[in-house]
Amino acid sequence: MTEVTQPALTIDALGKKCPIPIIMLAEQINHVPLNAVVSVLADDPAAYTDVPAWCRLKSHRHVGSYELPGGGWAIHVRRNY
């Protein structure tokens, strides 16, 4: 089991439908230092695949998606630039 990196920023997008979680991530990712991790909390099933796809499109790194106890995921993104 790999160690989960502590996020520098957590974006609470629970209850919001895509593309809102991605818009929130795009607006806030530049507020953390390079190589820092942003955690997007989302429960819309589209976010589970759309956030990693956004990472590939924008050249950031999808670190992992972790199930939340109350439902949804914490989707970790590492800022690359």
C-alpha positions, 0 to 999 in steps of 0.5 A, spaced: 500 500 500 502 506 498 502 512 502 497 518 501 500 524 500 497 530 504 494 535 500 496 542 500 489 544 498 482 540 498 476 543 494 469 540 496 465 539 490 461 534 494 454 535 491 456 538 485 455 535 478 460 535 472 463 540 470 463 544 476 469 540 480 473 540 474 472 548 473 473 549 481 480 545 480 482 549 474 480 555 478 484 553 484 490 549 482 495 555 481 494 557 488 498 551 491 506 550 490 509 546 484 509 539 485 503 540 491 497 535 491 490 538 490 484 533 493 478 534 489 472 531 493 467 529 489 461 524 489 458 525 481 460 519 478 463 523 472 468 526 476 471 519 477 473 519 470 473 526 468 478 529 473 484 524 471 482 526 463 483 533 465 489 531 468 492 528 462 489 534 457 492 539 462 499 535 463 498 535 471 498 528 474 493 524 477 496 521 483 490 517 485 482 516 487 480 514 494 473 512 496 470 517 502 467 513 507 460 517 506 460 516 499 464 519 493 472 520 492 478 524 494 481 525 487 488 527 488 492 531 483 499 533 483 500 540 480 506 540 474 507 547 472 
